[in-house]
Amino acid sequence: MISKFQKGDNVFDHAYGWGIISRVNIDTSDLTVNFHYGDIYYNQDGSYVECDQTEPTLSFTNYTLEGFSQERPERPIEKNTLVYYMSMSKSRWQIGYYCDKKEGKHRVFANQYKSDSAISEIGVHEISLANPLL
């Protein structure tokens, strides 16, 4: 199983606050996180190594004991960045220039133009900065 965490990620644990993943063991995917107080060791799912506790506590976002998220935050895409996108019809991947995110949905310029007048009215189902076919 591949860890969702990577070396250099900023992570949060309610007991230690914010830290940085300083090491990911290639063989086991166990993590070493450097906090202000020192290094703490985690399993690949974000739970403590040296504890019988099975619930993960390592998160990408600040949280209280009421809940947390291990979902990686979506990185903003700059306007006119070349992107790969799949239309809502899911028929094929296409290439276009990114426009913006409106009402929670990504938009791209139509026909590979970089112009506000050529925004695609086709809904974008999925978007990627890397070629999804490789």
C-alpha positions, 0 to 999 in steps of 0.5 A, spaced: 500 500 500 502 506 498 502 512 503 498 518 502 503 522 505 509 524 502 516 527 504 516 534 505 508 534 507 506 539 512 501 535 517 497 536 523 496 532 529 492 534 535 497 532 540 503 535 537 500 541 532 503 542 526 510 538 523 513 536 517 514 529 514 521 528 514 522 521 512 518 515 509 520 508 509 520 506 502 519 498 504 514 499 509 511 506 508 512 508 515 513 516 516 517 520 521 514 527 522 518 532 525 514 536 530 517 542 535 518 537 540 522 532 536 520 526 531 514 522 532 513 515 528 507 513 524 504 508 520 502 509 513 495 510 515 497 516 519 496 512 526 502 512 531 507 506 530 508 505 538 501 505 540 495 500 540 491 505 537 488 504 531 485 510 529 489 515 524 491 522 527 495 525 522 492 530 518 493 535 512 488 540 516 488 543 523 482 539 526 479 538 533 477 532 536 471 533 533 474 530 526 479 531 521 481 530 514 486 526 510 484 529 503 489 532 500 487 540 499 486 541 491 492 546 489 489 552 485 490 552 478 493 559 475 489 561 469 492 560 462 495 553 465 495 548 460 491 542 463 488 535 461 480 535 462 475 530 461 468 533 459 461 531 463 460 526 457 466 522 459 468 520 452 475 522 452 481 526 455 482 533 451 487 539 452 485 546 453 487 552 457 484 553 464 480 559 465 477 558 473 473 555 478 465 557 478 460 555 482 465 549 484 466 547 477 472 547 473 472 551 466 477 551 460 477 555 454 474 552 448 478 550 442 485 552 446 484 559 446 486 564 452 480 568 451 474 570 456 469 570 450 471 562 448 470 559 455 467 552 454 460 551 456 461 544 456 462 541 464 468 539 466 468 532 469 475 531 471 481 535 470 489 534 471 495 538 470 499 531 468 497 527 462 492 522 465 494 517 459 501 515 461 
